[in-house]
Amino acid sequence: METDGGRLRLVVIIGSTRRGRFGPTVAEWFAGRARRHPDLEVDVVDLAGCALPQALPDEDEPAPPAVAALGRRLAAADAFAVVTPEYNRGYPGALKTAIDWYYDEWRAKPVAVVSYGRESGGLQAAAQLREVFTELEAVPIRDGVALPCYWRDFAADGSWPKTGAECNTTVTTTLDRLSWWARALRDARTAHPYS
């Protein structure tokens, strides 16, 4: 991986696998904004298409092909943005399963949460994710994007989000901070491998 100030690889993960989900809309908007950021190249991972097994193996068993394939994409990342809905004050089970399949891939890398839901905007799900990623020795950043009552941010022409939506401002701060942490941690991992 480059360490001379080159572009940073951001993996945007769509955490919901539910039919009729809004996650792909949010993820494509976030990824589109990230692609305009001068420091970032973007890879979008949709868990609905990853076919990860629900049952985790013993530690000495080899990873199934779908797990190994996604693992390579995660390992190549310098940073992550997790797009999650809030279900019953938490995040989706499919997302937890995906997180638990991996360990080294998350370590010493920053994670931003982009959450959506009813009035809270998914903040309970975001808080839980920050705890989980901290346990995995990732670096959850404080800044993220919360989308309360996201359905209110559709424009008259059906596009999302409308021009005046608050998320159009918070996404810039989130991407700037995520990029800062990604570069700092990548440089640190290069100079002193994390163990």
C-alpha positions as CSV (number, residue, x, y, z in Angstrom):
1,M,0.0,0.0,0.0
2,E,1.2,3.5,-0.7
3,T,2.5,5.5,2.3
4,D,3.7,8.6,0.5
5,G,0.5,10.6,0.8
6,G,-1.4,8.6,-1.9
7,R,-5.1,8.1,-1.9
8,L,-6.9,6.3,0.9
9,R,-9.1,3.3,0.3
10,L,-12.5,3.7,1.9
11,V,-14.8,0.7,2.2
12,V,-18.5,1.7,2.6
13,I,-20.5,-1.2,4.0
14,I,-24.3,-1.5,3.5
15,G,-25.3,-3.1,6.8
16,S,-29.0,-4.0,6.1
17,T,-30.0,-7.0,4.0
18,R,-33.7,-6.5,4.4
19,R,-36.0,-6.4,1.4
20,G,-37.1,-2.8,0.7
21,R,-34.2,-1.4,2.6
22,F,-33.1,2.2,2.3
23,G,-29.5,1.5,2.9
24,P,-28.4,1.3,-0.7
25,T,-29.8,4.8,-1.3
26,V,-27.8,6.2,1.7
27,A,-24.7,4.3,0.8
28,E,-24.7,5.5,-2.8
29,W,-25.2,9.1,-1.7
30,F,-22.4,8.8,0.9
31,A,-20.1,7.0,-1.6
32,G,-20.8,9.7,-4.2
33,R,-19.7,12.4,-1.8
34,A,-16.6,10.4,-0.8
35,R,-15.6,10.0,-4.4
36,R,-15.5,13.8,-4.7
37,H,-13.1,13.9,-1.7
38,P,-9.5,14.4,-3.0
39,D,-8.0,11.8,-0.6
40,L,-10.4,8.9,-1.1
41,E,-11.0,6.0,-3.5
42,V,-14.2,4.1,-2.6
43,D,-15.3,0.5,-2.6
44,V,-19.0,-0.2,-1.7
45,V,-19.7,-3.5,-0.1
46,D,-23.4,-4.6,0.0
47,L,-23.8,-7.4,2.6
48,A,-26.9,-8.5,0.8
49,G,-24.7,-9.8,-2.0
50,C,-21.9,-11.2,0.0
51,A,-23.5,-14.6,1.0
52,L,-21.7,-14.7,4.3
53,P,-22.6,-17.8,6.4
54,Q,-24.5,-17.1,9.6
55,A,-22.6,-19.8,11.6
56,L,-19.1,-18.9,12.6
57,P,-16.6,-21.8,12.5
58,D,-14.0,-22.8,15.1
59,E,-10.8,-20.8,14.9
60,D,-8.8,-23.6,13.2
61,E,-11.3,-24.1,10.3
62,P,-10.6,-22.4,7.0
63,A,-12.7,-19.4,6.0
64,P,-15.4,-20.2,3.4
65,P,-14.8,-18.6,0.0
66,A,-17.3,-15.8,0.4
67,V,-15.7,-14.9,3.7
68,A,-12.2,-15.0,2.2
69,A,-13.3,-12.8,-0.7
70,L,-14.8,-10.1,1.5
71,G,-11.8,-10.3,3.8
72,R,-9.5,-9.3,1.0
73,R,-11.5,-6.2,0.3
74,L,-11.6,-5.3,4.0
75,A,-7.9,-5.9,4.5
76,A,-7.1,-3.5,1.6
77,A,-9.1,-0.7,3.3
78,D,-7.6,2.2,5.1
79,A,-11.0,3.3,6.5
80,F,-14.6,2.1,6.8
81,A,-18.0,3.8,6.8
82,V,-20.8,1.5,8.0
83,V,-24.3,2.4,6.8
84,T,-26.8,1.1,9.2
85,P,-30.5,1.3,10.0
86,E,-31.7,1.1,13.6
87,Y,-33.9,-1.9,14.3
88,N,-35.3,-2.1,17.8
89,R,-32.6,0.2,19.2
90,G,-29.9,-1.8,17.6
91,Y,-28.3,-2.6,14.3
92,P,-29.0,-5.5,12.0
93,G,-28.0,-9.1,12.8
94,A,-26.4,-9.5,9.3
95,L,-24.1,-6.6,10.1
96,K,-23.0,-8.2,13.4
97,T,-22.3,-11.5,11.7
98,A,-20.2,-9.7,9.0
99,I,-18.3,-7.8,11.7
100,D,-17.6,-11.0,13.7
101,W,-16.2,-13.0,10.7
102,Y,-13.1,-10.7,10.8
103,Y,-10.6,-9.3,13.3
104,D,-7.3,-8.3,11.8
105,E,-9.0,-6.5,8.9
106,W,-10.5,-3.9,11.3
107,R,-7.6,-3.4,13.6
108,A,-6.0,0.1,13.9
109,K,-8.3,1.5,11.1
110,P,-10.9,4.2,11.5
111,V,-14.7,3.6,11.3
112,A,-17.4,6.2,10.7
113,V,-21.1,5.3,11.2
114,V,-23.8,6.6,8.9
115,S,-27.1,5.7,10.6
116,Y,-30.7,6.2,9.7
117,G,-34.0,5.6,11.4
118,R,-36.9,7.3,13.0
119,E,-36.5,10.3,15.4
120,S,-33.1,9.2,16.8
121,G,-31.6,8.9,13.3
122,G,-30.1,5.5,14.3
123,L,-28.0,6.9,17.1
124,Q,-28.5,3.9,19.4
125,A,-27.3,1.6,16.6
126,A,-24.3,3.9,16.0
127,A,-23.4,3.9,19.7
128,Q,-23.5,0.1,19.8
129,L,-21.4,-0.2,16.7
130,R,-18.7,2.1,18.2
131,E,-18.5,-0.2,21.2
132,V,-18.1,-3.3,19.0
133,F,-15.5,-1.7,16.8
134,T,-13.6,-0.5,19.9
135,E,-13.5,-4.1,21.1
136,L,-12.0,-5.2,17.8
137,E,-9.3,-2.5,18.1
138,A,-10.6,-0.4,15.3
139,V,-10.9,3.4,15.9
140,P,-14.5,4.6,15.7
141,I,-14.5,8.3,15.0
142,R,-16.8,10.7,16.9
143,D,-18.1,12.3,13.7
144,G,-20.7,10.5,11.7
145,V,-23.9,11.1,9.8
146,A,-27.3,10.5,11.5
147,L,-30.4,10.7,9.4
148,P,-33.5,11.1,11.6
149,C,-36.8,10.6,9.8
150,Y,-34.9,10.3,6.5
151,W,-38.1,10.1,4.5
152,R,-38.6,13.9,5.1
153,D,-35.5,14.6,3.1
154,F,-36.8,13.6,-0.3
155,A,-37.0,16.5,-2.8
156,A,-40.1,17.2,-4.8
157,D,-38.7,15.4,-7.8
158,G,-38.2,12.2,-5.8
159,S,-34.4,12.5,-5.4
160,W,-32.7,12.1,-2.0
161,P,-31.5,14.0,-0.1
162,K,-33.0,17.4,-0.9
163,T,-30.6,20.3,-1.1
164,G,-31.3,21.8,2.3
165,A,-30.9,18.5,4.2
166,E,-28.6,18.7,7.2
167,C,-26.7,15.6,6.1
168,N,-25.2,17.6,3.2
169,T,-23.2,19.5,5.8
170,T,-22.4,16.7,8.3
171,V,-21.1,14.4,5.5
172,T,-18.3,16.9,4.7
173,T,-17.0,17.0,8.3
174,T,-17.3,13.2,8.6
175,L,-15.3,12.6,5.4
176,D,-12.6,15.1,6.4
177,R,-12.2,13.6,9.9
178,L,-12.3,10.0,8.5
179,S,-9.6,10.9,6.0
180,W,-7.4,12.5,8.7
181,W,-7.6,9.4,10.9
182,A,-7.1,7.0,8.0
183,R,-3.9,8.8,6.9
184,A,-2.6,9.1,10.5
185,L,-3.3,5.4,11.2
186,R,-2.0,4.2,7.9
187,D,1.2,6.1,8.5
188,A,1.5,4.7,12.0
189,R,0.8,1.1,10.9
190,T,3.5,1.5,8.2
191,A,6.1,2.9,10.6
192,H,5.2,0.6,13.5
193,P,3.0,-2.4,12.6
194,Y,0.2,-2.8,15.1
195,S,0.4,-5.9,17.3
